Amino acid sequence: MKKIMVLLFAVFFITGCQIVRTDNLSIDEITNKVLNEKIKMNNMSLEGYKYYLPKGISLKSKTDRNSILYYNKSKIYLYVDIISYYNKVDNTYSTNEKGFYSKEIKIGNKKGYLEINKVYNKYFIEFMYNFAKIEAYVEYEDINNIVLNSAIILNSIKYNELIIGSLIGSNNLNYNEEVYDIFTSKRETGNFLDYVEQYGTYEDTSGELPDENSIEIEETE
C-alpha cells in the first residue's frame, strides 16, 4: 500500500520521495500533478459511481448525482453526469481570455476545463473533468486549495458501466433526472449571480472543524 500526503503547503509523494510546496505552484502545476496521479481509493459510493473525499472536506448532503461539500466555510457543489458518461459525450471548451484563469484540460482519454472568474470580491471556480463538475465561490487565498481538492475528487471518480447501463439503457432520453450542462461555463450562460447566492459563507456549528493541515489519499497497488 502507498500513501500520498497532500498538505495545504506541501505535497508529499511518499513512494517517489517528492516534496512540492503548493504555495509555490501555479494552478497549472497543481492540476497537472494531481490529475496525472492514479487515485484508486474511494470513500464515497453512489449509484453508478464512487469517488474519494479528501480529509478536510466535509459532506453536507448528497443525492445520486449531486453532493454539497464544505471546505474552510466555502460551499463546494459536485455534479456527476452519468448520462454524458454513458453516451460518451465529447464537447469542446472555449477559453475565456478575460477571466482570472481559463484552460481546457486533456489528460489521456479524460477531458475537461478549469475556469475561474472574479465575481464581486471573490472568485467563482468551475472545474469540469472526467464527466463531473465542481463549482465553488471562494476567497482569493483559498483558490489553490480548492483547485487541489477538486482535482483529487474529480480524478478519483470511478464509474460502474453495468449499473449506469441498467439505469439508463436504451431509453436514456427518458431518464428522469435533472438536466445539467457541465460542459458550459456559467460565464457563457450569464448565471454567475444566481450561483453566488447559493454559495454563501457556511458556518460550521457541529463543533467538528475540518483538518486544515493535511489531506490524505491512500492508494492500493
Backbone as numpy.savetxt, mean C-alpha at the origin, in Angstrom:
# Nx Ny Nz CAx CAy CAz Cx Cy Cz
14.74 -19.80 8.36 13.91 -18.61 8.36 14.78 -17.37 8.36
14.38 -16.35 7.63 15.12 -15.11 7.66 14.20 -13.97 8.04
14.78 -12.94 8.60 13.99 -11.78 9.01 14.53 -10.53 8.34
13.60 -9.68 7.94 13.97 -8.38 7.44 13.47 -7.36 8.45
14.34 -6.59 9.05 13.96 -5.57 10.00 13.94 -4.24 9.29
12.77 -3.63 9.20 12.65 -2.34 8.56 12.40 -1.31 9.64
13.36 -0.46 9.95 13.22 0.56 10.96 12.81 1.87 10.31
12.26 2.76 11.12 11.88 4.05 10.57 13.10 4.79 10.05
14.25 4.59 10.64 15.45 5.28 10.20 16.48 4.34 9.62
16.17 3.06 9.59 17.14 2.13 9.01 16.43 0.89 8.54
16.95 0.32 7.45 16.41 -0.92 6.93 17.50 -1.97 7.08
17.22 -3.02 7.84 18.22 -4.06 8.07 17.84 -5.30 7.27
18.64 -5.67 6.32 18.45 -6.93 5.61 19.40 -7.93 6.24
18.87 -8.74 7.15 19.71 -9.59 7.99 20.56 -10.54 7.16
19.93 -11.18 6.17 20.67 -12.19 5.42 21.76 -11.58 4.55
21.56 -10.33 4.12 22.56 -9.69 3.27 23.47 -8.76 4.03
23.26 -8.61 5.34 24.08 -7.73 6.17 24.09 -6.31 5.62
22.97 -5.88 5.10 22.88 -4.56 4.50 22.08 -3.63 5.41
22.63 -2.43 5.67 21.95 -1.45 6.49 21.76 -0.19 5.66
20.52 0.25 5.56 20.22 1.44 4.77 19.36 2.38 5.60
19.78 3.62 5.71 19.02 4.61 6.46 17.95 5.22 5.57
16.68 5.08 5.97 15.61 5.56 5.12 15.54 7.09 5.08
16.06 7.75 6.12 16.03 9.21 6.09 17.02 9.76 5.07
17.94 8.92 4.59 18.88 9.33 3.56 18.48 8.84 2.18
17.34 8.14 2.10 16.90 7.57 0.83 15.85 8.45 0.16
15.85 8.42 -1.16 14.79 9.07 -1.91 13.58 8.14 -1.95
12.45 8.65 -2.38 11.25 7.82 -2.53 11.51 6.71 -3.56
12.22 7.05 -4.63 12.58 6.04 -5.63 13.35 4.89 -5.01
14.33 5.21 -4.18 15.16 4.18 -3.57 14.37 3.31 -2.60
13.47 3.92 -1.84 12.64 3.16 -0.90 11.77 2.16 -1.65
11.07 2.64 -2.68 10.16 1.75 -3.41 10.93 0.65 -4.14
12.06 1.00 -4.73 12.84 -0.01 -5.45 13.34 -1.11 -4.51
13.84 -0.73 -3.34 14.37 -1.72 -2.41 13.27 -2.64 -1.88
12.14 -2.07 -1.48 11.08 -2.87 -0.87 10.36 -3.72 -1.92
10.03 -3.14 -3.06 9.26 -3.88 -4.07 10.07 -4.98 -4.74
11.38 -4.93 -4.63 12.21 -5.99 -5.18 12.47 -7.11 -4.19
11.96 -6.97 -2.95 12.06 -8.05 -1.98 10.92 -9.05 -2.19
11.17 -10.31 -1.85 10.13 -11.33 -1.92 9.58 -11.56 -0.51
8.42 -11.00 -0.24 7.81 -11.09 1.08 6.85 -12.28 1.09
7.18 -13.29 1.84 6.39 -14.52 1.85 5.44 -14.63 3.03
5.71 -13.88 4.08 4.85 -13.95 5.27 3.56 -13.18 5.06
2.53 -13.56 5.79 1.27 -12.83 5.80 0.62 -12.98 7.17
-0.11 -11.99 7.59 -0.86 -12.07 8.84 -2.29 -11.56 8.70
-2.70 -11.28 7.46 -4.07 -10.88 7.17 -4.59 -11.75 6.04
-5.72 -12.41 6.25 -6.29 -13.29 5.23 -7.74 -12.92 4.99
-8.06 -12.59 3.73 -9.41 -12.25 3.35 -9.83 -13.13 2.18
-11.05 -12.94 1.69 -11.58 -13.83 0.67 -10.88 -13.59 -0.67
-10.01 -14.52 -1.05 -9.33 -14.44 -2.33 -7.92 -13.90 -2.29
-7.47 -13.42 -1.14 -6.11 -12.89 -1.06 -5.67 -12.77 0.39
-4.36 -12.56 0.57 -3.81 -12.35 1.90 -2.65 -11.37 1.77
-2.29 -10.74 2.89 -1.19 -9.79 2.85 -0.56 -9.65 4.23
0.58 -8.98 4.26 1.30 -8.77 5.51 1.09 -7.35 6.01
0.65 -7.22 7.26 0.47 -5.92 7.89 1.67 -5.67 8.81
2.53 -4.70 8.48 3.74 -4.48 9.28 3.44 -4.04 10.70
4.34 -4.36 11.60 4.24 -3.90 12.97 4.31 -2.37 12.97
3.45 -1.74 13.76 3.38 -0.29 13.77 2.19 0.24 13.00
1.56 -0.63 12.19 0.34 -0.28 11.47 -0.82 -0.98 12.17
-1.83 -0.25 12.53 -2.98 -0.86 13.22 -4.17 -0.95 12.28
-4.94 -2.02 12.45 -6.12 -2.25 11.63 -7.35 -1.73 12.36
-8.10 -0.85 11.71 -9.33 -0.31 12.29 -10.54 -1.12 11.86
-10.64 -1.42 10.56 -11.78 -2.20 10.06 -11.41 -2.83 8.73
-12.17 -3.85 8.33 -11.91 -4.50 7.06 -13.18 -5.14 6.53
-13.25 -5.22 5.19 -14.27 -6.01 4.50 -13.49 -6.91 3.55
-14.21 -7.57 2.65 -13.52 -8.49 1.75 -12.49 -7.81 0.86
-12.75 -6.56 0.51 -11.84 -5.88 -0.42 -11.28 -4.57 0.11
-11.66 -4.19 1.28 -11.23 -2.91 1.82 -10.70 -3.06 3.24
-9.64 -2.32 3.55 -9.13 -2.27 4.92 -8.83 -0.81 5.26
-9.20 -0.40 6.46 -8.84 0.92 6.96 -7.78 0.72 8.03
-6.62 1.32 7.80 -5.46 1.16 8.67 -5.07 2.52 9.24
-4.26 2.48 10.32 -3.78 3.73 10.90 -2.30 3.64 11.20
-1.61 4.76 10.96 -0.20 4.89 11.30 0.06 6.32 11.77
0.55 6.45 13.00 0.92 7.76 13.53 -0.20 8.78 13.34
-1.42 8.40 13.66 -2.62 9.24 13.59 -3.08 9.54 12.16
-2.50 8.86 11.18 -2.93 9.02 9.79 -3.73 7.80 9.36
-4.84 8.05 8.68 -5.67 6.97 8.17 -5.13 6.50 6.83
-5.05 5.19 6.65 -4.57 4.59 5.41 -5.68 3.70 4.86
-6.04 3.91 3.62 -7.12 3.15 3.00 -6.52 2.18 1.99
-6.79 0.89 2.17 -6.31 -0.15 1.27 -7.48 -0.76 0.52
-7.38 -0.79 -0.80 -8.39 -1.41 -1.65 -7.73 -2.46 -2.53
-8.25 -3.67 -2.53 -7.69 -4.76 -3.33 -8.70 -5.10 -4.43
-8.26 -4.98 -5.67 -9.15 -5.12 -6.82 -9.03 -6.53 -7.42
-9.79 -7.46 -6.85 -9.70 -8.84 -7.33 -10.32 -9.01 -8.72
-11.23 -8.10 -9.11 -11.83 -8.18 -10.44 -10.78 -7.85 -11.50
-10.01 -6.79 -11.27 -8.94 -6.44 -12.21 -7.88 -7.54 -12.26
-7.60 -8.13 -11.08 -6.64 -9.23 -11.05 -7.16 -10.41 -11.88
-8.42 -10.77 -11.68 -9.01 -11.91 -12.38 -8.98 -11.70 -13.89
-9.29 -10.47 -14.33 -9.33 -10.16 -15.76 -7.97 -9.72 -16.31
-6.95 -9.70 -15.42 -5.60 -9.30 -15.82 -5.63 -7.97 -16.58
-6.29 -7.00 -15.98 -6.41 -5.68 -16.59 -5.03 -5.03 -16.69
-4.73 -4.51 -17.84 -3.45 -3.83 -18.06 -3.74 -2.39 -18.45
-3.31 -1.47 -17.61 -3.60 -0.07 -17.86 -2.32 0.74 -17.79
-2.37 1.93 -18.35 -1.21 2.81 -18.35 -1.45 3.98 -17.41
-0.35 4.56 -16.95 -0.43 5.69 -16.03 0.24 6.91 -16.66
-0.42 8.04 -16.57 0.14 9.29 -17.08 0.76 10.06 -15.94
2.05 10.31 -16.00 2.72 11.01 -14.90 2.22 12.44 -14.78
2.28 12.93 -13.57 1.81 14.28 -13.25 3.03 15.18 -13.04
3.35 15.96 -14.05 4.54 16.80 -14.00 4.43 17.90 -12.94
3.22 18.22 -12.53 3.02 19.31 -11.57 2.91 18.80 -10.13
2.92 17.50 -9.94 2.75 16.93 -8.61 4.05 16.95 -7.81
3.92 16.68 -6.51 5.09 16.58 -5.63 5.94 15.39 -6.04
5.26 14.28 -6.41 5.95 13.08 -6.88 4.99 12.30 -7.75
5.49 11.78 -8.86 4.63 11.01 -9.76 5.51 10.08 -10.59
5.22 8.78 -10.51 6.04 7.83 -11.27 5.29 6.54 -11.50
5.41 6.01 -12.72 4.89 4.68 -13.03 5.88 3.64 -12.53
5.37 2.51 -12.04 6.22 1.46 -11.47 6.03 0.18 -12.27
7.15 -0.43 -12.66 7.13 -1.72 -13.34 8.25 -2.57 -12.77
7.90 -3.64 -12.08 8.88 -4.57 -11.54 8.43 -5.99 -11.90
9.19 -6.63 -12.76 8.77 -7.94 -13.23 7.45 -7.83 -13.98
6.48 -8.67 -13.60 5.18 -8.62 -14.25 4.16 -7.81 -13.44
4.64 -7.08 -12.43 3.75 -6.25 -11.61 3.91 -4.79 -11.99
2.78 -4.11 -12.06 2.78 -2.72 -12.47 2.01 -1.86 -11.48
2.22 -0.56 -11.57 1.49 0.36 -10.72 2.02 1.76 -10.86
1.73 2.58 -9.86 2.23 3.95 -9.86 2.22 4.49 -8.43
3.01 5.51 -8.22 3.01 6.24 -6.95 2.88 7.71 -7.28
1.84 8.35 -6.75 1.64 9.77 -6.98 1.37 10.45 -5.64
2.05 11.57 -5.43 1.89 12.34 -4.20 1.62 13.79 -4.59
0.56 14.35 -4.06 0.20 15.73 -4.34 -0.01 16.49 -3.05
0.44 17.73 -3.04 0.21 18.58 -1.88 -1.21 19.14 -1.97
-1.99 18.89 -0.93 -3.36 19.37 -0.87 -3.50 20.15 0.44
-3.70 21.45 0.33 -3.62 22.34 1.48 -2.24 22.20 2.11
-2.14 21.92 3.37 -0.83 21.89 4.03 -0.32 20.47 4.28
-0.97 19.46 3.66 -0.54 18.08 3.83 -0.39 17.42 2.46
-0.13 16.10 2.46 0.19 15.42 1.21 -0.71 14.20 1.02
-1.30 14.12 -0.16 -2.20 13.02 -0.50 -1.43 11.99 -1.30
-1.30 10.78 -0.74 -0.53 9.70 -1.35 -1.46 8.70 -2.02
-1.17 8.37 -3.27 -1.87 7.30 -3.98 -0.81 6.32 -4.48
-0.84 5.12 -3.95 0.16 4.10 -4.27 -0.58 2.88 -4.79
-0.51 2.66 -6.09 -1.17 1.52 -6.71 -0.11 0.53 -7.19
-0.26 -0.74 -6.85 0.70 -1.77 -7.25 0.08 -3.15 -7.02
0.36 -4.07 -7.93 -0.06 -5.46 -7.72 -1.58 -5.58 -7.57
-2.34 -4.82 -8.38 -3.80 -4.84 -8.40 -4.41 -4.42 -7.06
-3.73 -3.54 -6.35 -4.25 -3.00 -5.10 -3.79 -1.55 -4.98
-4.48 -0.80 -4.13 -4.15 0.61 -4.00 -4.24 1.06 -2.55
-3.29 1.90 -2.16 -3.29 2.53 -0.85 -3.40 4.03 -1.03
-4.24 4.65 -0.22 -4.36 6.11 -0.21 -4.20 6.60 1.22
-3.54 7.75 1.37 -3.35 8.34 2.70 -3.14 9.84 2.54
-3.47 10.58 3.58 -3.33 12.04 3.61 -2.50 12.37 4.84
-1.24 12.76 4.64 -0.28 12.76 5.75 0.53 14.04 5.82
1.22 14.21 6.94 2.17 15.29 7.10 3.42 15.00 6.27
4.15 16.05 5.94 5.35 15.90 5.12 6.33 14.91 5.74
6.55 15.02 7.06 7.55 14.18 7.71 7.17 12.70 7.74
5.92 12.37 7.44 5.47 10.97 7.44 5.50 10.34 6.05
5.82 11.11 5.03 5.74 10.59 3.66 6.58 9.35 3.47
7.86 9.40 3.82 8.74 8.25 3.58 8.28 7.00 4.31
7.81 7.15 5.54 7.38 5.98 6.31 6.07 5.41 5.78
5.17 6.26 5.32 3.93 5.77 4.72 4.25 5.05 3.41
5.14 5.61 2.60 5.54 4.96 1.36 6.19 3.62 1.65
7.05 3.58 2.65 7.73 2.34 3.04 6.73 1.26 3.44
5.82 1.59 4.34 4.84 0.62 4.81 3.86 0.21 3.71
3.49 1.17 2.87 2.59 0.87 1.76 3.24 -0.10 0.79
4.53 0.11 0.51 5.24 -0.79 -0.39 5.30 -2.20 0.17
5.51 -2.32 1.48 5.54 -3.64 2.11 4.19 -4.34 1.96
3.12 -3.61 2.27 1.77 -4.20 2.20 1.43 -4.62 0.77
1.61 -3.71 -0.18 1.23 -3.99 -1.56 2.07 -5.12 -2.16
3.35 -5.14 -1.83 4.22 -6.18 -2.37 3.95 -7.55 -1.75
3.35 -7.56 -0.56 3.10 -8.83 0.13 1.81 -9.50 -0.29
0.95 -8.80 -1.02 -0.35 -9.36 -1.38 -0.19 -10.59 -2.27
-0.83 -11.67 -1.86 -0.85 -12.92 -2.64 -2.29 -13.28 -2.94
-2.58 -13.55 -4.20 -3.95 -13.85 -4.63 -4.16 -15.36 -4.74
-5.38 -15.79 -4.41 -5.76 -17.18 -4.55 -6.68 -17.28 -5.77
-6.13 -17.74 -6.89 -6.88 -17.75 -8.14 -8.09 -18.67 -8.09
-8.00 -19.78 -7.37 -9.15 -20.69 -7.29 -10.33 -20.03 -6.59
-10.04 -19.36 -5.47 -11.12 -18.69 -4.73 -11.68 -17.53 -5.54
-10.79 -16.73 -6.13 -11.26 -15.59 -6.92 -12.07 -16.07 -8.12
-11.63 -17.15 -8.75 -12.37 -17.69 -9.88 -13.76 -18.15 -9.49
-13.87 -18.75 -8.29 -15.19 -19.21 -7.83 -16.09 -18.04 -7.46
-15.48 -16.94 -7.01 -16.27 -15.76 -6.65 -16.79 -15.03 -7.88
-15.95 -14.94 -8.90 -16.29 -14.13 -10.06 -16.76 -14.99 -11.22
-15.94 -15.98 -11.59 -16.31 -16.89 -12.67 -16.58 -16.18 -13.98
-17.41 -16.80 -14.80 -17.72 -16.23 -16.11 -18.69 -15.06 -16.02
-19.32 -14.88 -14.86 -20.29 -13.79 -14.71 -19.68 -12.62 -13.96
-18.43 -12.29 -14.31 -17.73 -11.26 -13.55 -18.39 -9.90 -13.65
-19.11 -9.63 -14.72 -19.76 -8.32 -14.84 -20.90 -8.17 -13.84
-21.41 -9.29 -13.34 -22.49 -9.25 -12.36 -22.00 -9.36 -10.94
-20.69 -9.37 -10.76 -20.12 -9.50 -9.42 -20.54 -8.29 -8.60
-21.29 -8.54 -7.55 -21.96 -7.46 -6.81 -21.03 -6.86 -5.76
-20.12 -6.03 -6.22 -19.21 -5.32 -5.32 -19.05 -3.89 -5.81
-18.62 -3.02 -4.92 -18.38 -1.63 -5.28 -17.33 -1.55 -6.38
-17.62 -0.75 -7.42 -16.66 -0.54 -8.49 -15.75 0.61 -8.09
-14.44 0.37 -8.14 -13.47 1.37 -7.70 -12.30 1.35 -8.66
-11.98 2.49 -9.26 -10.95 2.55 -10.28 -9.59 2.82 -9.63
-8.80 1.77 -9.45 -7.50 1.94 -8.82 -6.46 2.45 -9.80
-6.78 2.42 -11.09 -5.81 2.80 -12.11 -5.78 4.31 -12.36
-6.78 5.02 -11.87 -6.89 6.45 -12.13 -6.63 7.26 -10.88
-5.74 8.23 -10.98 -5.43 9.09 -9.84 -6.59 10.03 -9.53
-6.75 10.38 -8.26 -7.77 11.35 -7.88 -7.49 12.70 -8.52
-6.24 12.91 -8.90 -5.88 14.14 -9.60 -6.64 14.26 -10.91
-6.90 13.13 -11.56 -7.59 13.13 -12.84 -9.09 13.24 -12.69
-9.61 12.77 -11.58 -11.07 12.81 -11.38 -11.52 14.01 -10.57
-10.57 14.73 -9.97 -10.92 15.91 -9.20 -11.55 15.62 -7.85
-11.28 14.43 -7.28 -11.92 14.03 -6.04 -11.03 14.20 -4.81
-9.96 14.99 -4.90 -9.04 15.15 -3.79 -9.76 15.56 -2.50
-10.55 16.61 -2.58 -11.11 17.19 -1.37 -12.09 16.25 -0.67
-12.82 15.45 -1.45 -13.74 14.48 -0.85 -12.97 13.49 0.02
-11.81 13.09 -0.46 -11.02 12.10 0.28 -10.26 12.72 1.43
-9.89 13.99 1.30 -9.22 14.67 2.40 -10.12 14.69 3.63
-11.42 14.88 3.42 -12.36 14.88 4.54 -12.41 13.51 5.21
-12.26 12.44 4.45 -12.30 11.10 5.01 -11.03 10.75 5.78
-9.91 11.37 5.39 -8.62 11.02 5.99 -8.22 11.99 7.08
-9.15 12.34 7.94 -8.86 13.24 9.04 -7.96 12.58 10.07
-7.47 13.40 11.00 -6.58 12.90 12.05 -7.30 11.87 12.91
-6.62 10.80 13.19 -7.16 9.72 14.02 -6.57 9.79 15.42
-7.40 9.83 16.42 -6.95 9.81 17.80 -7.14 8.42 18.36
-6.04 7.75 18.69 -6.09 6.40 19.24 -6.45 6.46 20.71
-7.63 5.95 21.05 -8.08 5.98 22.43 -7.99 4.62 23.09
-7.37 3.66 22.40 -7.31 2.31 22.94 -6.23 2.15 23.99
-5.29 3.12 24.00 -4.17 3.02 24.94 -3.04 2.18 24.40
-3.22 1.60 23.20 -2.18 0.78 22.59 -1.66 1.51 21.36
-0.58 2.25 21.52 -0.02 3.01 20.43 0.87 2.12 19.57
0.92 2.37 18.27 1.79 1.57 17.41 3.25 1.73 17.82
4.01 0.69 17.61 5.44 0.75 17.85 6.09 1.50 16.70
6.55 2.73 16.96 7.08 3.56 15.90 8.57 3.35 15.70
9.16 2.39 16.39 10.59 2.18 16.29 10.97 1.13 15.26
10.06 0.20 14.98 10.44 -0.84 14.04 9.25 -1.49 13.38
9.54 -2.03 12.20 8.59 -2.83 11.46 9.30 -4.12 11.13
8.70 -5.25 11.49 9.38 -6.52 11.29 8.66 -7.34 10.24
9.45 -7.84 9.30 8.91 -8.73 8.28 9.64 -10.05 8.39
8.90 -11.11 8.54 9.53 -12.44 8.59 9.21 -13.16 7.29
10.21 -13.80 6.75 10.02 -14.60 5.54 10.46 -16.02 5.79
9.77 -16.95 5.17 10.18 -18.35 5.24 10.78 -18.74 3.92
11.81 -19.53 3.97 12.46 -19.97 2.74 11.60 -21.01 2.02
